[in-house]
Amino acid sequence: MIEFDNLSFWYKDNDSPSLSDINISIDEGEFVLVTGPSGCGKSTFIRSINGLIPHFYGGKIKGDVTVSGKKVSETPTNILSEKVGMVFQDPENQLITNEVEREIAFALENLCFSPDLIAKRIEEAIEAVGVSRIRHENPSNLSGGQKQKVAIASALAVHPEILLLDEPTSELDPAAAESILNIIEKINDELGITVILIEHRLERVVHHVDRMLILQDSKIIFDDNPRKINYNERKNWRIGLPPVTELSLRFADKLNNHELPLTVKEARTTLKELLSSMNNIIDLPEEKSLGREILSMKNVYFSYDGANDILKNINLSLREGDQLSIMGKNASGKTTLIKLINGILKQRKGSISLYGKKIEDYSSSEIIKRVGIVFQDPNLHLFNETVEEEIGFVLKNLGQDADTIETKVTQIMDEFGISQYKYSYPLDLSGGEKQRVAIASVLVGDPDILILDEPTRGLDYPIKMKLINYLRKRNKTVIMVTHDVETAAQFSNRVILLSEGKVVTDGYRREVLSKALLFSPQINRLIQPYAKNGIPDNILTLDEILEVLT
């Protein structure tokens, strides 16, 4: 169905190829996962299937791609769009109408479907992704996760032969992500639609797929069923496997001919003998908040329309050095909460104090010096001509001299692996690369409080760990909004769960993330049956379980 014939592609003004000598076939009805480090060519790979390469993106191409017998280079994109549906990495790039229903109908109308069929497809798509409650809302007013669901519904409604998804769950909470992936798997199984999905968080998706492609340095370095991974080849991959799969690879000699597990349930069976024999029990103390109070929110309410409260009776105390993760379902009020903390929004009722002073008594420039925020959408940060200028912008505004700016910009570009993009136009970068530039552009100002809204979206595992380690070394206060349970387990000392605008849980990370139905990391869920053997039931991470086992 899809045939890559020695395809190589160079973007304009780029000396290195984004794809190099790709030769693979994808059969009708396959469910294929494409993963690899940021900037390895994943988005380029799927753009070459739907015709955006070479028809939209400028550059040099060698070889070709054939889709359903048609050469992509010779087929107009409007013809390909009837066969290939696409959900982009940034859902805002494909939402163009002022109502959710009209958004889902837009492609159907352009393909001249009958009114009755359009109405039927709209209902199917809305119910499939769970957006019936917001069907008449303006997409621009929705949360990031809701926008992602609408974009997925718009693509599904067309019933394409091939569905391309670029990180479709990056802004979804764990339950919503699993629901969407189950829907995509069902469409693949029952309708025979070929699905090609890009994802970094492999624990979410790898058990759904038939085949996994790993791209690294513009080449395919693995192409097989993910259960065929072996420990020796995995050593050189710059990706993060599911923690239970990684744990199993470390003890591959004890798998007793079991297949490599991809889920918690499979790992319990595979590692049963090993986990039952644990005898090196360790003490796992909580990481307490010890610093002075720097933020206080008391009885805070907020409403966008003056009538319906998005946040209700929020009481929150933040201490110096806290590493706080804010979690919860989509549209629970997480982003609204952090906008109150840095003064972008003003509470309807209640009080907010920052360093003992009411937040409304600060000027905008005073807050900016103390509180830095990285928004969910990195494009909101990017407006300079080069990456170097983008990162140095805040330092210029702070009045620092040219030598100091150059030194600090160079250091942080090295830290986040973006030095090679020093003179690149930021908006031309991949989603993960733009995310790194946005984070660096705020971190370089060294704010006392750093707020990160979904910072790991688009980041590969090594870069994500670099970010976590960098934040730990800074030893300053960080507030992170995230749906990434594994990151919260590795990073936080405190976790808050929001639901429908209310704080339902506020505690230390082991207390909140252990034995939780939706918000426990994989390793914690794995070890629960073995707590009766004496192993602590609040182990959260791969490193902690390895300490017990070794």
Secondary structure in CASP SS format (residue, H / E / C, confidence):
PFRMAT SS
TARGET T0000
AUTHOR 0000-0000-0000
METHOD secondary structure of the structure
MODEL  1
M C 1.00
I E 1.00
E E 1.00
F E 1.00
D E 1.00
N E 1.00
L E 1.00
S E 1.00
F E 1.00
W E 1.00
Y E 1.00
K C 1.00
D C 1.00
N C 1.00
D C 1.00
S C 1.00
P C 1.00
S C 1.00
L E 1.00
S E 1.00
D E 1.00
I E 1.00
N C 1.00
I C 1.00
S E 1.00
I E 1.00
D C 1.00
E C 1.00
G C 1.00
E C 1.00
F E 1.00
V E 1.00
L E 1.00
V E 1.00
T E 1.00
G C 1.00
P C 1.00
S C 1.00
G C 1.00
C C 1.00
G C 1.00
K H 1.00
S H 1.00
T H 1.00
F H 1.00
I H 1.00
R H 1.00
S H 1.00
I H 1.00
N H 1.00
G C 1.00
L H 1.00
I H 1.00
P H 1.00
H H 1.00
F C 1.00
Y C 1.00
G C 1.00
G E 1.00
K E 1.00
I E 1.00
K E 1.00
G E 1.00
D E 1.00
V E 1.00
T E 1.00
V E 1.00
S C 1.00
G C 1.00
K E 1.00
K E 1.00
V H 1.00
S H 1.00
E H 1.00
T C 1.00
P C 1.00
T H 1.00
N H 1.00
I H 1.00
L H 1.00
S C 1.00
E C 1.00
K C 1.00
V E 1.00
G E 1.00
M E 1.00
V E 1.00
F C 1.00
Q C 1.00
D C 1.00
P H 1.00
E H 1.00
N H 1.00
Q H 1.00
L C 1.00
I C 1.00
T C 1.00
N C 1.00
E C 1.00
V H 1.00
E H 1.00
R H 1.00
E H 1.00
I H 1.00
A H 1.00
F H 1.00
A H 1.00
L H 1.00
E H 1.00
N H 1.00
L C 1.00
C C 1.00
F C 1.00
S C 1.00
P H 1.00
D H 1.00
L H 1.00
I H 1.00
A H 1.00
K H 1.00
R H 1.00
I H 1.00
E H 1.00
E H 1.00
A H 1.00
I H 1.00
E H 1.00
A H 1.00
V H 1.00
G C 1.00
V C 1.00
S H 1.00
R H 1.00
I H 1.00
R C 1.00
H C 1.00
E C 1.00
N C 1.00
P H 1.00
S H 1.00
N H 1.00
L C 1.00
S C 1.00
G H 1.00
G H 1.00
Q H 1.00
K H 1.00
Q H 1.00
K H 1.00
V H 1.00
A H 1.00
I H 1.00
A H 1.00
S H 1.00
A H 1.00
L H 1.00
A H 1.00
V C 1.00
H C 1.00
P C 1.00
E C 1.00
I E 1.00
L E 1.00
L E 1.00
L E 1.00
D E 1.00
E C 1.00
P C 1.00
T C 1.00
S C 1.00
E C 1.00
L C 1.00
D C 1.00
P H 1.00
A H 1.00
A H 1.00
A H 1.00
E H 1.00
S H 1.00
I H 1.00
L H 1.00
N H 1.00
I H 1.00
I H 1.00
E H 1.00
K H 1.00
I H 1.00
N H 1.00
D H 1.00
E H 1.00
L H 1.00
G C 1.00
I C 1.00
T E 1.00
V E 1.00
I E 1.00
L E 1.00
I E 1.00
E C 1.00
H C 1.00
R C 1.00
L H 1.00
E H 1.00
R H 1.00
V H 1.00
V H 1.00
H H 1.00
H H 1.00
V C 1.00
D C 1.00
R E 1.00
M E 1.00
L E 1.00
I E 1.00
L E 1.00
Q E 1.00
D C 1.00
S C 1.00
K E 1.00
I E 1.00
I E 1.00
F E 1.00
D E 1.00
D E 1.00
N C 1.00
P H 1.00
R H 1.00
K H 1.00
I C 1.00
N C 1.00
Y H 1.00
N H 1.00
E H 1.00
R H 1.00
K C 1.00
N C 1.00
W C 1.00
R C 1.00
I C 1.00
G C 1.00
L C 1.00
P C 1.00
P H 1.00
V H 1.00
T H 1.00
E H 1.00
L H 1.00
S H 1.00
L H 1.00
R H 1.00
F C 1.00
A H 1.00
D H 1.00
K H 1.00
L C 1.00
N C 1.00
N C 1.00
H C 1.00
E C 1.00
L C 1.00
P C 1.00
L C 1.00
T C 1.00
V H 1.00
K H 1.00
E H 1.00
A H 1.00
R H 1.00
T H 1.00
T H 1.00
L C 1.00
K H 1.00
E H 1.00
L H 1.00
L H 1.00
S H 1.00
S C 1.00
M C 1.00
N C 1.00
N C 1.00
I C 1.00
I C 1.00
D C 1.00
L C 1.00
P C 1.00
E C 1.00
E C 1.00
K C 1.00
S C 1.00
L C 1.00
G C 1.00
R C 1.00
E E 1.00
I E 1.00
L E 1.00
S E 1.00
M E 1.00
K E 1.00
N E 1.00
V E 1.00
Y E 1.00
F E 1.00
S E 1.00
Y C 1.00
D C 1.00
G C 1.00
A C 1.00
N C 1.00
D E 1.00
I E 1.00
L E 1.00
K E 1.00
N E 1.00
I E 1.00
N E 1.00
L E 1.00
S E 1.00
L E 1.00
R E 1.00
E C 1.00
G C 1.00
D C 1.00
Q E 1.00
L E 1.00
S E 1.00
I E 1.00
M E 1.00
G E 1.00
K C 1.00
N C 1.00
A C 1.00
S C 1.00
G C 1.00
K H 1.00
T H 1.00
T H 1.00
L H 1.00
I H 1.00
K H 1.00
L H 1.00
I H 1.00
N C 1.00
G C 1.00
I C 1.00
L C 1.00
K C 1.00
Q C 1.00
R C 1.00
K E 1.00
G E 1.00
S E 1.00
I E 1.00
S E 1.00
L E 1.00
Y C 1.00
G C 1.00
K E 1.00
K E 1.00
I H 1.00
E H 1.00
D H 1.00
Y C 1.00
S C 1.00
S H 1.00
S H 1.00
E H 1.00
I H 1.00
I H 1.00
K H 1.00
R H 1.00
V E 1.00
G E 1.00
I E 1.00
V E 1.00
F C 1.00
Q C 1.00
D C 1.00
P H 1.00
N H 1.00
L H 1.00
H H 1.00
L C 1.00
F C 1.00
N C 1.00
E C 1.00
T C 1.00
V H 1.00
E H 1.00
E H 1.00
E H 1.00
I H 1.00
G H 1.00
F H 1.00
V H 1.00
L H 1.00
K H 1.00
N H 1.00
L C 1.00
G C 1.00
Q C 1.00
D C 1.00
A H 1.00
D H 1.00
T H 1.00
I H 1.00
E H 1.00
T H 1.00
K H 1.00
V H 1.00
T H 1.00
Q H 1.00
I H 1.00
M H 1.00
D H 1.00
E H 1.00
F C 1.00
G C 1.00
I C 1.00
S H 1.00
Q H 1.00
Y H 1.00
K C 1.00
Y C 1.00
S C 1.00
Y C 1.00
P H 1.00
L H 1.00
D H 1.00
L C 1.00
S C 1.00
G H 1.00
G H 1.00
E H 1.00
K H 1.00
Q H 1.00
R H 1.00
V H 1.00
A H 1.00
I H 1.00
A H 1.00
S H 1.00
V H 1.00
L H 1.00
V C 1.00
G C 1.00
D C 1.00
P C 1.00
D C 1.00
I E 1.00
L E 1.00
I E 1.00
L E 1.00
D E 1.00
E C 1.00
P C 1.00
T C 1.00
R C 1.00
G C 1.00
L C 1.00
D C 1.00
Y H 1.00
P H 1.00
I H 1.00
K H 1.00
M H 1.00
K H 1.00
L H 1.00
I H 1.00
N H 1.00
Y H 1.00
L H 1.00
R H 1.00
K H 1.00
R H 1.00
N C 1.00
K C 1.00
T E 1.00
V E 1.00
I E 1.00
M E 1.00
V E 1.00
T C 1.00
H C 1.00
D C 1.00
V H 1.00
E H 1.00
T H 1.00
A H 1.00
A H 1.00
Q H 1.00
F H 1.00
S C 1.00
N C 1.00
R E 1.00
V E 1.00
I E 1.00
L E 1.00
L E 1.00
S E 1.00
E C 1.00
G C 1.00
K E 1.00
V E 1.00
V E 1.00
T E 1.00
D E 1.00
G E 1.00
Y E 1.00
R H 1.00
R H 1.00
E H 1.00
V H 1.00
L H 1.00
S C 1.00
K C 1.00
A C 1.00
L C 1.00
L C 1.00
F C 1.00
S C 1.00
P C 1.00
Q H 1.00
I H 1.00
N H 1.00
R H 1.00
L H 1.00
I H 1.00
Q H 1.00
P H 1.00
Y H 1.00
A H 1.00
K H 1.00
N H 1.00
G C 1.00
I C 1.00
P C 1.00
D C 1.00
N C 1.00
I C 1.00
L C 1.00
T C 1.00
L H 1.00
D H 1.00
E H 1.00
I H 1.00
L H 1.00
E H 1.00
V H 1.00
L H 1.00
T C 1.00
END
